[in-house]
Each structure stands twice: as structure tokens, then as C-alpha cells.
Amino acid sequence: MQTSKNHFEAVTQYDDDTIRRMFRTEYYVYETARRVLRLGIACAALVLAIFTPIPEVAKILCLLVGTWLIVSQDFPSKVQAEGVIAQRGGQTSTVKCRLNEAGVEVENGLKIPYKKIDRLVEDEAYFYLFQDKQTAVMLPREGLTPANPDRFKAFVAKKSGKEWETVGKSFLTMNLWDLVGMLRRARKKK
């Protein structure tokens, strides 16, 4: 439970679904250019199939490729996740994490000072504290001690100087402002 020096604690259970979620989130957060490129190729294939006089076989192929690229936009993350899952052989692990004045401490020895946090991301079930594309801490909303997600978000945002992002929007449900915001964040990172 919470000690006097720790502000928040959490335990994350890593199973196949959690690993898939982590890889998908990392993909959505750090692979914006790749996602936009896939969308551009998909649109080009669909436009080619619909508006150009090409043979029927080519039209069908372009329609299939364009549709697949849109519907399976997180396919690269699935491939990576399945590789890790295969290596783990179905094993589940539990990781404890503490947030104190100095930063984030994970029981495996990883320590991330707040100033080194690159991105703060949330979805409906987890908070993600990314140091970089390869290093992140995943904290379940339901497993947070004390159970106060709003206070947790405010504390981490203040300490890190970063704003929280929501991740996981599909291109199919995005509007123009979502796309503009996504491109701005990608440009800031360069």
C-alpha cells in the first residue's frame, strides 16, 4: 500500500492482452508518420480503383489493398506484440510501480525521473508514462493506490511538465481536427 514517501502505487499484470495493448498504444503514439503514410497509400489505391480506367482485376486488387490498409491500421503493432507473446510462451508477470517526488520507480530497478518522461498517454483502462518509444510504464486505472485517477493525472502532469493525450482513435472515427492535432504532435517531436 501507500507509504509516506510514495504518492501513488500500482501493480500491472502483464498477460497476452496487456502486451497487445502496450504495443498498440506505442504504435499510435510514436508511429504517426507511418500511420499517415498507410492512410495515404490506402486513399491512393481506392482513388485509383474508383476513378481511373484500369482493368477490373487491377481495380479489385486496389480496392482490397486500400480497404485492408484502412481497416488494419495497427497491423504492424500486432506483429510485434505476437512476437513478444510467442517468446513469453503464455507466461504472465506482475510488475509493481511507485511514484514519489523523485520520479517513477519500477520493481525491476528501472527509475524514470519526471523530467525524462516524453509522453503521458491514457486510454479507458490504463495510464502510460513513456520515457521513449522503447521504455514505458503501464499503470492500470483500477489498480492505482490511492484510487484517485484525477489526482494522479494532475500530479504526474505537474511533475513532468507534459499534458495527457488520449490514444487509440481509428482513422475511420477521426475528424479533421483530430488529424491536424495528430500531425502537429508528430511535427513537435522532430
Buried (B, 14 or more C-beta within 10 A) or exposed (E): EEEEEBBBBBBBEBBBEBBBBBBBBBBBBBBBEEBBEBBEBBBBBBEBBEEEEEEEEEBEBBBEBBBBBBEEBBEBBBEBBBEBBEEBEEEEEEBEBBBBEEBBBBEEEEEBEBEBBBBBBBBEEBBBBBBEEEEBBBBBBEBBBEEEBEEBBEBBBEBBEBEBBEBBBEBEEBEEEEBEBBEEEBEEEE
